Amino acid sequence: MIVGCVLEPFVKESLKSNVDDALLQRVFAFFEGMASSQDIEVVNLLYVGIFESWVGEADTLSRAWKYMGENTKKIAREAAHSLRCGDNLPTRERTL
């Protein structure tokens, strides 16, 4: 609940305002840690709680992309293609 109801909207708004780059870097480092977890439920929480909504919004996804690590990008790609939102991925990522 906290990820989807608190963290996701907070990060989305922070991406829109570009207020605190250091904060976004820390948040996305946290997301990368989640994406790298051996616990599938942690990875699934990132997929469902963050990326299921973001992949439908090309602007949000584009702003977030520069902060994402490789494992986070992989989850975002999987969510985008699974939800038929691959066209919302940054241009060169659409075909990966």
ZIMOUR-V875142 format. One record per backbone hydrogen bond with DSSP energy under -1.0 kcal/mol. CO is the residue of the C=O (numbers start at 1). NH is the residue of the N-H. If there is no record, write none. Layout:
BEGIN
CO:NH  CO:NH
END
This chain:
BEGIN
1:5  2:6  2:7  3:8  6:10  7:11  8:12  9:13  10:14  11:15  12:16  13:17  14:18  20:24  21:25  22:26  23:27  24:28  25:29  26:30  27:31  28:32  29:33  30:34  31:35  32:36  34:37  39:42  39:43  40:44  41:45  42:46  43:47  44:48  45:49  46:50  46:51  47:52  50:54  51:55  54:57  57:61  58:62  59:63  60:64  61:65  64:67  69:73  70:74  71:75  72:76  73:77  74:78  75:79  76:80  77:81  78:82  79:83  80:85  81:84  85:88  86:89  90:93  91:94
END
